[in-house]
Amino acid sequence: MTLQTYVGFKNHPVYYLGADIQKKEYPTLLYFSLSGPESLTLSPYNQIASELAQENCRVLSVTLPGHHEGQDKHKAMDYWAKNLEELDFFLKDMHELLSDFFEKGWIESNRFAVAGLSRGGWIATHLLSHPQVKIALGLAPVTDLSFLSEFNNDSPLLEKLSLHHLYDQLVGKTLRYYIGNRDLKVGTKESFEFTQKLTEIAYNQRVRSPEVELIISPSTGHFGHGTLPGTFHSAACWLKKKIVE
């Protein structure tokens, strides 16, 4: 499937697979992993994008901070830690991009989801706070930047960007995480604590069966921070049921 590019939003090219980006009433996933093109074409990171694109779903991606041409993707978290202002602006731009696409009718709430791998999962969770976004998925997601070894400061901006400020905005929405049972990079415990707290807050706001899920599987890879093909496939099937079928 041919990779296409939309360059009409600020300085963030939107890369995509599938139907023309302006086609309305079409199931769409916005997926974050590495650079926009890598997220959609580089195996194994693109498995979700590849599977959904074959299931009549349009998959969009935008390059994450620290992943632009000439930047070392293996040092992206160091880059984030040193450039929190850029990260803050990126989140604001992504919220504006979504508002723009919703307003144009290119995406619609009941046929749209946002997803991400590792740091992309952190971005996806942030974007779930957008009023019109209802579904998010995270694979081995970062849920607490301060847990990561690269973030060794007490910056007020780091606190401002914490996902913990978003609980009330996530109540009543659908969130699923997949993580290894011993992920030492992003923290299995941190993912559990985030989803457990969100569930409690939702329940206390009379959402009696919150659609908040954490699926824990045997860890794999460096520091237990890896995602197996079967997990990618399970996540793709879940997303298909939510926005395609």
N, C-alpha and C positions, 0 to 999 in steps of 0.2 A: 504494500500500500504506500502511495506517495506521500512524503512529508510536505506539508504546505505551510505558508507563513502569512500572518496578518500583521501589518505594521502600523495600523491606524490608532494605536493607543500609546500616547506619550513616548517614552523611550524603551518600552517593553514589547518587543516582538512576541506575538502569540503563535506558537507552532502547533500544528494539529494534523491529526489523521482522520480520514472519513469525510463526511459531507461538508460542503462549503460552509464556512463559519457563519454566514448570514442566513442560512436556512433555518426557518422557524419550526417550532413544535418537533424538535429532534432531540433524542436522549443524548446528554453530554456529560462528560467527566472532565474535570480540571485536575491534572495530576502533577505533583511536584516531587522531584527526586534529585536531579543534578542540573545540567543545563537543559534548556527546553528540548533541543534535538536529541540529546542523550537519553532523557527521560522517556522519549517515545521510540527510540531506535536501538539503544544499547542494551544487549542482553547481559545479565538477567534482570536489570532494573526496569526494563520496559515490558515485562511479561503481562502485567495488568493491562497496559495500554494496547499491546498486541492482541490479547484475547478479546477485549471489549470492542476494538475496532473491527474485528471479524464478526461481531454480533450486532451489527447495525447501530453502533454507538460512536459518536464523534468524541475524540479524546484531544483535549487541549493541554498545553504545557507552557510555562514561562520559566526562563532561566533564573535560578536562585542566586542571591548575592554570594560572591565567592566562587562562582562557577562560570564566569564569562571567559571569553577567549584570552589565553595568556595567563590565567589564574590556575593555581594548583588545586584541583578538587580535593586532594587528600589533606589540604590545610584549610578547608572551607570554614571549619568551626573556629580555628584561630582567627580567621578573617572576620567572622561574625563577632567574636569577643572584642575585637579591636575596632569594629565599625558598627556599633549598636545604632547609631543615628541612621545609617543607611538601611539597616534592617527595619527600623521603625517606619521610614519613608516607604520601603517596599511593601510593608503590610497595608499602609494607607493607600498606596497605588493599586494594590490588588482589590481592596474593597471598592475603590472607584471603578476599576475595570468591571467588576461584577455588577455594580449598579448600572453602568453604561450598557452592558450586554443584556441585563434584565429589562431595562427601559426600551431597548431596541427590539426586544422580543426574540433575540437570538438564543436565549436560554430561558427556561421556565422552572419554577421551584419543584414541581412534582416529577420532573424528568432531568434533574441535575444533581450531581454530587461532586464533592471535592475530596481528593485523596492525596496521600503522600507517604514517602518512605523515609524513615529516620527523621532528619531535620525537616523534611518535607511534610511529615506527619504533624509536626509542631505548627507549620504554616497552615496546613489544612484545618487543624483545630481552631486556630485563630479565625479563619474565614468562615467557620461554622457559626460564628457570632453575627455574621451578616444577616439582617432581618429576613432576607428571601432565600437563604441557604438552609436546607433542612436535613441534609445527609452528609456525613463525613466518615472517612476511613483512614486509619493510621496503621502502618506496618512498622514494627520496631520503633514506635514514635518517641521522639523527644517530648517529654511533658514538663520538664523542669530544667531550664538552661543552667541554673546555678549548680545543678548536680554534676554537670560535665566538667572535666578537668581543665578545659580551656578557659572557663569562666571563673577566675579567681579574684574577682573584685566585688565590691558592694555598690556598684553604680546605681543611682536612683533610676536610671533608664532601664537597667536590667530588671529592677523590681516592677517598673511600670509595664514592661512587656510580658510579665508572668501570666500564664494561662489562668492562674487562680482568680484573676480579676474578672473572668468571663463566665463564671458559673451561672449567674442569673440569666445571661443571654443564651446559654445553651440548654436551659430547661425546656423540655418538651420536644427536643430535637433527637435525631437518630445518630448515634456515634458507635462505631465498632473499632476496637484496637486488636491487633495481633502482636504478641511479643514472646520472646524466648523465656524459659523459666529461670535462666541465670544470665540475663543481659547486664553485663557490668559496665557497658558504655553509657546507655541512657537510663538504666535502672528499671528492673522489673517491678520492684517495690514502688517506685515513683509512679509508674503507670497505674498500678493497682490503687494507690492512694488517691490519684486524681479521679479515676472513674468511680471509686467508692464515695468520695466526697460529692461529686456531681449527682450521683444517684440519691444520696441522702437529702441534698438540697431540693432536688426535683420532687422527691417523695413528700417532703415537708411543704411543698407548694401544691400538693394535691395531685401530683402526677403519680398515680398508684403503681404503675408498671413502666418505669422509665426505659426507653430503648437505648440503654447504655451497656455495651458489652466489652469485656476483655477476654480474649481467647489466648490462653497460655499453652505453649508447646515446647518440646525439648529445644534447648538452645543449640545454635550452630555458629560456626565462624569465629573470627577474632573477637575476644572478649564476650563471646556468646551473642554478638550483635549481628546476626545474619537472618536471612529469610529464605526458606526453602521453596522450590518450585511448587510443591503441594499447597503451601500457604498462599503464595501468589494466586494460584488457581482457585482456592477456596474463596479468597477475597474477591476475585473477579466474578465468580458465580453469584456471590452475595450482592455485588453492585448491579449485576445484570437483572436480578430479581427486583431490585429497588427502583431502577430507572428505565430499564428497557422493556421488560415483560408487561 
